[in-house]
Amino acid sequence: MTRIALFSDVHANLPALEAMFQNMEITKPDAIYCLGDLVGYNIWPNEVINEIRKRGIPTIAGNYDFGVGRNSDDCGCAYKTEEDKAMGAQSIALSNQLINDQERAYLRTLPAHLQLEYQLNDDQLFLLMVHGSPRKINEYLFEDREEKSMLRIMETVKADIMFCGHTHQPYHRIFEYDLDGKKAFRHAINIGSVGKPKDGDTRGCYVLLTIKENSNKFERESIQIEFIRFEYDIEKAAKAVEDSPLPNAYAEMLRKAY
Protein backbone atom coordinates (compact mmCIF):
# COMPACT_ATOMS: atom_id res chain seq x y z
CA MET A 1 0.00 0.00 0.00
CA THR A 2 1.25 3.46 -0.94
CA ARG A 3 -0.11 6.73 0.38
CA ILE A 4 0.54 9.82 -1.72
CA ALA A 5 -0.08 13.38 -0.53
CA LEU A 6 -0.90 16.06 -3.07
CA PHE A 7 -1.26 19.77 -2.37
CA SER A 8 -1.65 22.98 -4.36
CA ASP A 9 -2.27 26.72 -4.29
CA VAL A 10 -0.19 27.73 -1.29
CA HIS A 11 -0.07 31.32 -2.58
CA ALA A 12 2.82 32.53 -0.42
CA ASN A 13 0.94 31.63 2.78
CA LEU A 14 3.82 30.35 4.91
CA PRO A 15 1.81 29.73 8.13
CA ALA A 16 -0.56 27.46 6.19
CA LEU A 17 2.28 25.55 4.52
CA GLU A 18 4.08 25.03 7.82
CA ALA A 19 0.85 23.75 9.41
CA MET A 20 0.37 21.34 6.50
CA PHE A 21 3.84 19.88 6.93
CA GLN A 22 3.17 19.47 10.66
CA ASN A 23 -0.05 17.63 9.81
CA MET A 24 1.85 15.35 7.42
CA GLU A 25 4.00 14.23 10.35
CA ILE A 26 0.79 12.58 11.55
CA THR A 27 -0.53 11.23 8.22
CA LYS A 28 2.99 10.14 7.12
CA PRO A 29 2.57 9.94 3.32
CA ASP A 30 5.07 7.84 1.35
CA ALA A 31 5.39 10.52 -1.32
CA ILE A 32 4.41 14.18 -1.69
CA TYR A 33 3.63 16.17 -4.85
CA CYS A 34 2.80 19.85 -5.35
CA LEU A 35 0.49 21.07 -8.13
CA GLY A 36 1.70 24.64 -8.21
CA ASP A 37 0.80 28.24 -7.41
CA LEU A 38 3.40 28.66 -4.72
CA VAL A 39 3.34 32.47 -4.96
CA GLY A 40 0.89 35.39 -5.07
CA TYR A 41 -1.57 37.01 -2.62
CA ASN A 42 0.75 37.07 0.40
CA ILE A 43 4.25 38.10 1.48
CA TRP A 44 6.26 34.85 1.72
CA PRO A 45 6.95 33.68 -1.87
CA ASN A 46 10.64 32.93 -1.27
CA GLU A 47 10.04 31.18 2.05
CA VAL A 48 7.30 28.98 0.58
CA ILE A 49 9.44 28.03 -2.41
CA ASN A 50 12.39 27.14 -0.20
CA GLU A 51 10.32 25.07 2.24
CA ILE A 52 9.16 22.97 -0.72
CA ARG A 53 12.57 22.82 -2.39
CA LYS A 54 14.46 21.72 0.71
CA ARG A 55 12.12 18.73 1.02
CA GLY A 56 12.74 17.73 -2.61
CA ILE A 57 9.00 17.75 -3.40
CA PRO A 58 8.27 17.30 -7.14
CA THR A 59 6.32 20.39 -8.19
CA ILE A 60 4.57 21.58 -11.34
CA ALA A 61 3.99 25.17 -12.38
CA GLY A 62 0.78 26.98 -11.53
CA ASN A 63 -0.37 29.94 -13.59
CA TYR A 64 0.95 32.34 -10.93
CA ASP A 65 4.33 30.58 -10.89
CA PHE A 66 4.45 30.78 -14.68
CA GLY A 67 3.84 34.53 -14.65
CA VAL A 68 6.20 35.41 -11.80
CA GLY A 69 8.87 33.07 -13.14
CA ARG A 70 8.92 35.19 -16.30
CA ASN A 71 8.63 38.53 -14.46
CA SER A 72 5.26 39.07 -16.16
CA ASP A 73 2.52 41.36 -14.91
CA ASP A 74 -0.08 38.76 -15.92
CA CYS A 75 -0.88 35.90 -13.54
CA GLY A 76 -3.26 34.21 -16.00
CA CYS A 77 -6.14 34.62 -13.54
CA ALA A 78 -9.76 35.00 -14.65
CA TYR A 79 -10.93 38.03 -12.69
CA LYS A 80 -14.65 38.74 -12.91
CA THR A 81 -14.64 42.49 -12.24
CA GLU A 82 -12.38 45.45 -12.91
CA GLU A 83 -11.89 45.80 -9.15
CA ASP A 84 -10.71 42.19 -8.91
CA LYS A 85 -8.42 42.77 -11.87
CA ALA A 86 -6.88 45.85 -10.23
CA MET A 87 -6.36 43.94 -6.98
CA GLY A 88 -4.75 41.11 -8.90
CA ALA A 89 -2.35 43.55 -10.54
CA GLN A 90 -1.22 44.67 -7.08
CA SER A 91 -0.71 41.07 -6.03
CA ILE A 92 1.51 40.01 -8.93
CA ALA A 93 3.42 43.31 -8.75
CA LEU A 94 4.30 42.61 -5.10
CA SER A 95 5.22 39.00 -5.91
CA ASN A 96 7.57 40.20 -8.63
CA GLN A 97 9.04 42.74 -6.22
CA LEU A 98 9.58 40.29 -3.35
CA ILE A 99 10.90 37.26 -5.18
CA ASN A 100 14.64 36.64 -5.36
CA ASP A 101 16.50 35.78 -8.56
CA GLN A 102 17.20 32.17 -7.58
CA GLU A 103 13.59 31.50 -6.63
CA ARG A 104 12.35 33.13 -9.82
CA ALA A 105 14.67 30.89 -11.86
CA TYR A 106 13.26 27.86 -10.04
CA LEU A 107 9.67 28.85 -10.93
CA ARG A 108 10.66 29.35 -14.56
CA THR A 109 11.88 25.74 -14.88
CA LEU A 110 8.92 23.94 -13.27
CA PRO A 111 7.26 21.33 -15.53
CA ALA A 112 3.69 21.66 -16.76
CA HIS A 113 2.48 18.16 -15.82
CA LEU A 114 3.60 15.09 -13.90
CA GLN A 115 2.48 11.55 -14.74
CA LEU A 116 2.85 8.30 -12.81
CA GLU A 117 2.24 4.89 -14.32
CA TYR A 118 1.44 1.95 -12.08
CA GLN A 119 1.61 -1.69 -13.17
CA LEU A 120 -0.81 -3.46 -10.85
CA ASN A 121 -2.53 -6.80 -11.51
CA ASP A 122 -1.12 -6.82 -15.05
CA ASP A 123 -3.08 -3.62 -15.59
CA GLN A 124 -1.80 -0.10 -16.24
CA LEU A 125 -3.07 2.72 -14.03
CA PHE A 126 -2.19 6.22 -15.25
CA LEU A 127 -2.15 9.11 -12.78
CA LEU A 128 -1.86 12.65 -14.14
CA MET A 129 -1.14 15.83 -12.17
CA VAL A 130 -2.03 19.21 -13.71
CA HIS A 131 -2.58 22.67 -12.30
CA GLY A 132 -5.60 23.87 -14.25
CA SER A 133 -6.27 21.21 -16.86
CA PRO A 134 -4.19 19.05 -19.24
CA ARG A 135 -5.03 21.55 -21.98
CA LYS A 136 -4.22 24.84 -20.27
CA ILE A 137 -2.46 25.85 -17.08
CA ASN A 138 -5.22 28.33 -16.15
CA GLU A 139 -8.33 26.42 -17.27
CA TYR A 140 -10.83 26.01 -14.44
CA LEU A 141 -12.24 22.51 -14.01
CA PHE A 142 -15.07 23.21 -11.59
CA GLU A 143 -17.09 20.46 -9.97
CA ASP A 144 -20.15 21.25 -12.11
CA ARG A 145 -18.23 20.73 -15.36
CA GLU A 146 -20.31 18.56 -17.71
CA GLU A 147 -19.47 14.88 -17.37
CA LYS A 148 -18.96 14.39 -21.12
CA SER A 149 -16.47 17.24 -21.18
CA MET A 150 -14.50 15.88 -18.21
CA LEU A 151 -14.40 12.39 -19.68
CA ARG A 152 -13.22 13.75 -23.02
CA ILE A 153 -10.43 15.73 -21.37
CA MET A 154 -9.26 12.71 -19.36
CA GLU A 155 -9.58 10.27 -22.26
CA THR A 156 -7.44 12.48 -24.49
CA VAL A 157 -4.53 12.21 -22.03
CA LYS A 158 -5.34 8.60 -21.01
CA ALA A 159 -5.71 9.57 -17.35
CA ASP A 160 -7.36 7.05 -15.05
CA ILE A 161 -6.82 9.38 -12.09
CA MET A 162 -6.42 13.11 -12.68
CA PHE A 163 -5.48 15.59 -9.98
CA CYS A 164 -5.87 19.34 -10.47
CA GLY A 165 -5.92 22.54 -8.44
CA HIS A 166 -6.49 26.17 -9.50
CA THR A 167 -10.15 26.50 -8.43
CA HIS A 168 -9.33 26.24 -4.67
CA GLN A 169 -12.51 24.14 -4.31
CA PRO A 170 -11.95 20.43 -3.57
CA TYR A 171 -13.99 17.59 -5.03
CA HIS A 172 -13.76 13.95 -6.11
CA ARG A 173 -15.80 12.91 -9.13
CA ILE A 174 -15.99 9.37 -10.51
CA PHE A 175 -16.99 8.75 -14.13
CA GLU A 176 -18.12 5.39 -15.49
CA TYR A 177 -17.24 4.45 -19.07
CA ASP A 178 -16.99 1.39 -21.32
CA LEU A 179 -13.56 -0.13 -21.92
CA ASP A 180 -13.60 -3.04 -24.36
CA GLY A 181 -17.01 -4.13 -23.12
CA LYS A 182 -16.10 -3.80 -19.45
CA LYS A 183 -17.27 -1.17 -16.98
CA ALA A 184 -14.35 1.08 -16.01
CA PHE A 185 -13.94 4.27 -13.99
CA ARG A 186 -11.99 7.51 -14.20
CA HIS A 187 -11.38 9.69 -11.14
CA ALA A 188 -11.10 13.49 -11.27
CA ILE A 189 -9.89 15.08 -8.03
CA ASN A 190 -9.48 18.75 -7.26
CA ILE A 191 -7.14 18.91 -4.29
CA GLY A 192 -8.30 22.28 -2.98
CA SER A 193 -5.97 24.94 -1.62
CA VAL A 194 -3.43 25.00 1.19
CA GLY A 195 -3.18 28.77 1.54
CA LYS A 196 -6.26 30.36 -0.02
CA PRO A 197 -9.38 28.16 0.31
CA LYS A 198 -12.49 29.28 -1.56
CA ASP A 199 -15.04 26.71 -0.40
CA GLY A 200 -16.23 28.38 2.80
CA ASP A 201 -13.93 26.25 4.95
CA THR A 202 -11.06 28.40 6.23
CA ARG A 203 -8.84 25.40 6.99
CA GLY A 204 -6.10 24.43 4.57
CA CYS A 205 -6.65 21.36 2.43
CA TYR A 206 -4.61 18.61 0.84
CA VAL A 207 -5.37 15.12 -0.46
CA LEU A 208 -4.21 11.64 0.46
CA LEU A 209 -4.39 9.02 -2.28
CA THR A 210 -4.12 5.37 -1.24
CA ILE A 211 -2.94 2.93 -3.90
CA LYS A 212 -3.24 -0.73 -2.93
CA GLU A 213 -1.87 -3.80 -4.68
CA ASN A 214 -5.37 -4.54 -6.00
CA SER A 215 -6.24 -0.96 -7.06
CA ASN A 216 -7.51 -0.85 -10.64
CA LYS A 217 -9.69 1.08 -13.07
CA PHE A 218 -12.49 -1.52 -13.02
CA GLU A 219 -13.48 -1.30 -9.35
CA ARG A 220 -14.97 2.02 -8.33
CA GLU A 221 -13.90 1.86 -4.68
CA SER A 222 -10.38 0.50 -5.23
CA ILE A 223 -9.08 4.08 -5.52
CA GLN A 224 -9.25 5.77 -2.11
CA ILE A 225 -9.20 9.57 -1.77
CA GLU A 226 -9.17 11.43 1.54
CA PHE A 227 -9.38 15.20 1.92
CA ILE A 228 -7.30 16.35 4.88
CA ARG A 229 -8.32 19.68 6.44
CA PHE A 230 -5.98 21.32 8.92
CA GLU A 231 -6.05 24.42 11.11
CA TYR A 232 -3.43 27.13 10.75
CA ASP A 233 -2.80 30.64 12.10
CA ILE A 234 -5.18 32.50 9.80
CA GLU A 235 -4.76 35.78 11.68
CA LYS A 236 -1.00 35.72 11.17
CA ALA A 237 -1.50 35.31 7.43
CA ALA A 238 -4.31 37.90 7.29
CA LYS A 239 -2.33 40.44 9.34
CA ALA A 240 0.64 39.99 7.00
CA VAL A 241 -1.63 40.99 4.12
CA GLU A 242 -2.95 44.02 6.00
CA ASP A 243 0.58 45.16 6.90
CA SER A 244 1.69 44.91 3.25
CA PRO A 245 0.83 46.88 0.08
CA LEU A 246 -1.71 44.16 -0.78
CA PRO A 247 -5.44 45.00 -0.72
CA ASN A 248 -7.04 44.25 2.67
CA ALA A 249 -9.69 42.27 0.82
CA TYR A 250 -7.22 39.39 0.51
CA ALA A 251 -7.08 39.21 4.31
CA GLU A 252 -10.86 38.94 4.51
CA MET A 253 -10.79 36.17 1.89
CA LEU A 254 -8.55 34.16 4.20
CA ARG A 255 -10.84 34.78 7.18
CA LYS A 256 -13.96 33.73 5.27
CA ALA A 257 -12.59 31.32 2.62
CA TYR A 258 -14.15 32.81 -0.48
N, C-alpha and C positions, 0 to 999 in steps of 0.2 A: 504494500500500500504506500502510495506517495501523496503527500499533501503539499499543494502549491498555493502560495499566497500571491495575489495580484492586487496592485493598488494604482491609483491614478489621481491626477488633478490635485496636487499638493498646493500649488499656487503660492509658493514662497511663505507658507504658513509653517514655520519651524516648530512651534509648540504642538501642533497637530501631528506633524511627522514624528517628533520625539515620542509622543504618547502612543502612536501606532507601533513603533519599534518596541516600546515597553510591553505593549499588549502581545506582540509576537513572541516575546519571551515566555508567554503562557501557552500560546497556541502552537509554537514550535514547528513552523512549516519546514519542509525539506528543501524547498526552493522558493525564491522570491523574484517577481518580475514587476517592473513599473511601466505603465502605459502612457507616461508623458504628462506634460503641462506641469513642470517643476516650478515655473516662475510666474510672475504676474500677480497683481492685486494685494501684495503685501511686501514687507521690507527685507525679507531674508532669502533672496534668490541664491546667493553664493553659498550660504550655510546649508540650505536644502540640497543643492547640487552636491556639495561635498559630503554630507551625511550619506547620500545614496552611493556616491562614488567609492567612499572608503569601505563600504560593505560589498563592493563588486556586484551590485545588482544590475542585471541586464535591463536596459531601459530603451524605449522607443521615443521618438519625438512627438510631442503634442504641437498643436498649432501655435501656441504661445512660445514654445521652445524654438520652433522653426523661425518665427519672426525675430525674436531677440537674438538668436544665434547669428542672424544675418544683419543685425543692427537696423532692422526695419521698423517703421512706425505703424505697421499693420500687423495685428495679432491674428487675423483671420477669423475674428469673432463675428457672429451674426447679431448685431445690436438692433433692437426693435425701434428705438426712438433716437432722436438727435441728442437728447440729454445723455442717454446710455452711451452713445457713440463718443460724446465729448469726455465722459468719465473714463471710457476705455482708452482714449488717447492719453489721458493723464497717467493711467496705469502702465501702459507700455513705455511711455517716456521715462517714468521713474525706474522701471526695470532695466531699460537701456543705460540709465545713468548709474545705477547701483552695481551692475554686474561687472566682474573683473574679466580681463582678457582671456585668462586660462579657462574660466567657466564658460565664457561665450564660445570659445573654440570647441569645448566639449559638446555644447548644445548643437553646434553646427554639424557635428559628425554623427549624431544619433540616427539609427536606422528608422525606416518608416514602419516596418512590420517585423514581428518575430513569429516563427512557426515551429511547433514541435510535432514530431511524428512518433506515435507509439505503435509498437508491434505486439499486440495482445491477442491471444487465442487465434493466432494465424490471421488476424484481422487488423488492418490499418486504422488508426484513429488520429485524425489531423486536428490540431489545436492551433488556432490563429489568434494573434494579439494585434489589435489596431488601436489607434487613438479615436478617430472619428468613425471611419468606415474603411473597408479595403479599397474603396474607390477614391476617397478624398480625406485628407487629414482633418478637415473641419466640417465634414458632413455629420449632421445630427441623426442618430438612429434612436428615436424616442420609442418608448414602450408601445405606443399606439400605431407604430408603423405597420402598414398592411402586411399580412402574413405572406402573400405571394411575393411582395417586394423583398422581404427579408430572406425568404427561401432562395430567391433568384440571386441575391447578393452573395449568400453563403455558398450556393452551388457553383457559382462562377469561380470561386477561389478554393473549392473543394474542402470547405471547413465543416467538420463535424461539431466542433465546439469553437465558438467565436467570442472573444472577450473584447469589449470596447469601453471607452470612457466618454469624455467630452460633454455629455449632457448633465453630469453631476447628479443623476437620478437613477438609482440602482434598480435592476430587474433581472429576472431569469425567465426566458420564454423558451418553450420546447415546441418544435415543429415536426409533425409526422409527414413522411413522404415515402414513396415506393422506390425500392432499390432492387431491381431484378426480381420483381414479384414478391419481395419481402418487405414487411413494415420496418422502416428505419426512422431514426430521430436525429434532428440537428438541435443544438443548444446555442442560444444567443444570450450572453450575459453582459449587462452593463454593470461595471464594478463600483459605480458611485464615485464619490470624491472624498479624499482625505482631508483637504484643507478648505473646501468651499462648498459644502453640501447645499443642494437646492431642492430637497424633497421634504422640507418641514421638520426634519430631524437634525438638530444641531450637532450631533455627534459625528465624528469622522467615520469613514466606512472603507473597508476593504473586503476582499473575497477569499475564501478558502475553497480550493478545488481538491476533491479526493479522487484519485485514480486507483482503482483496485485491479488485481490481476485478471478479474473477470469483467472489467468495464468494457463496454462495446456500444456500437451505434444502433443495435437492434433491441436493446432493453432500455426503456425510458428512464428507469430509476437507477441504472448502473453508473450514471454520472451524478456525483453528489456535489452540490454547491451550497455553501454557507456564507451568509453576509455577516461580517463581524462589525458591530458598532462599538465605538470606544469613546469615552469622555476625554476631553482635553481642556486646557485653560483658555476658554474662549475669550475671556476678558483681556488676557495678555495679548492675544492676537488682535482683538478689536481696538484696544488702546494703542497698539503699534500703528494701526491704520490712522487713528485720529491724531496721533502725534507726528504724522508724516504729511507730505504734500498730497497724498491720496484723498479722494472725496470721502467724507464721513459715511456716505451711504454704504460703502463696502464694509464698514464696521457693523452696521445694522444688518447687513446680509448674513454676516457670521452669527450674529445673535439670534436671528430668526430663520436661518437656513432657507433663503429664497433666492 
